[in-house]
Amino acid sequence: MTGRHILVVDDEPDIRTLVQDILEDEGYTVTTAEGGESARKARRTRRPDLVLLDIWMEDIDGISLLREWSENGGLPCPVIMMSGHGTVETAVEATRLGAYDFIEKPISLAKLLLTIERAFESARLQQENTDLRGQALPVVEPVGKSASMEQLREQARKIAQSGSWVLISGEAGTGKGTFARYIHDHSPRQDGPYVEIAVGSMTGENSAAELFGHEEGEAVSYGRLEQANGGTLCIGDIADMDLQTQARLLSVFQTHLFKRVGGSEDVEVDLRIIATTHSNLEEEVAAGRFRDDLFYHLNVVPMHIPALREHADDVHELLNYYIDYLVSHERLSYRHFTVAAQNRLRSYEWPGNIRELRNLVQRLLILGSSEEIELDEVEQAISSVQPGERKGELPAMPYNLPLREAREQFEHDYLVHQLREVGGSVGKLAKRVGMERTHLYRKLRALGIDHKKGVE
C-alpha cells in the first residue's frame, strides 16, 4: 500500500533534503518542490495528503500560494506553514486561509513529526464527522449471530486480505455498504482513506468530474479516485453507471492511470474498488447496459448479502442494537419489545430489509411512551411503513435519512403512486414521468417494484 504522501515546498535544498529523509524514514512518501511553480506541478501530478509550505520563496511567497489553492477549489489536505521570519500577521493570515499550523525555523524535527501526526489525526476526525453526518446510524460491524452472518463476516475477512476489486450484491437496504466498510477495516489498507460515492448522485456533466477530478488553469479539483488513493473507494449502485464512465473505470483497473476532466497528464493511483449493486449485473450485461469486461473484473471476488427475511434469526439482535444505539447517541427514551412483538417481527417479510428495521425502531422510540413495545404497536407501525395500496396514500418522507437513501425511497414511492395512477401500464408510466421505457424497466427492477402484480 502507498504511504501517506507529503509535499514539501521550500527553496532551501538542505531543508528539503533533510525533511525528505526524515519523513521517508517515518514511512511517508515524499515529493519536494523548490518553489511555487514546481509545487503547482507536483500538486497536479499527485494529490498530497499533507503539504509543508515555506512562506518566503523566490518566485512566490507561501501565503500567496496558499491563497491561490484556497480560492481555486479549496485546500485538499492539511497545510503546515514553515518560516524563519514569521510574524503574528502572517500566522493569522495563514490560519484564516485554512493552514493547520505554523512552524518556525530552525525546524525542531520532534515538533515537526508531532505536528504532522496531529494534522493527520485532525483530518481523520473531520472526515469521520462528515461521514457520520451522512449516515443515519453507522454500524461498525455487520450485526447478527446466525450461521449466514458468521459465514459472511468470515468471507469478508478473507476477501479483505486480497487486493482484488470486489462486487457486493443484494437487495436495497441489506447492508452492502456496511460489509464494504468491514472489508476495508480488515484489509492492509485500513489506515488509508475510505471513500464512498453513489452513482445515483453523479449527474450529467459533473459525473465524470466527481469521480476523476477536474482541471481548469491552475485550479485542480480532486475526484473520488484521488481522494481514495492508498485506500478504498466504494462505488454504490454501479449498475447505474453509464457505459462511457464504465470504460474509463476499467482503464483505471488495467493501468492504474487516468486523466482528470480538462487535464492532459496521467494521474497514478493505487487503490481498491468495492462496487455494490442491487441489480442483476449478468442481465445488465446481456442487455448491453453494462460492460462485460468490467463485470468480469469485478466478479472475480463476488459477495452476496441475503435479504433480512433469509436470516430472520438476526432480527432480535438487530432490534437490540438499534435500540441501544439510538438511546445512547440520540438520547431517545429506552424501550424494549415484548416477546410477542419480537416474534411478529421475526416472521415479518422486511421488504426494506435492515434499513426498514432501523427506521421502524427509530419511529417506535420517538413516538411511543410506555417502556414496553407491544404487539399492537408493532402491527400499526408495520402497516404505516407500507405504501398505502388500499388507501392510495404514501407515507411521509423521513427527512433524517441520508440523501441517497431518501432519494431511493422517494423514487420508489413516487413510481408506485404514478403506476397506480396509470392503472399499471408501464408504457403510460414512461410518458407520464418522462423516462425512456427501457431505462424505466431497469429502475423499477432496481427499486423492487413488480409492475406485473398490478396495483390496487
Summary of the structure (lengths in Angstrom):
residues: 456
radius of gyration: 25.5
end to end distance: 55.3
largest distance: 78.4
contacts: 1412
relative contact order: 0.09
helix: 51%
strand: 14%
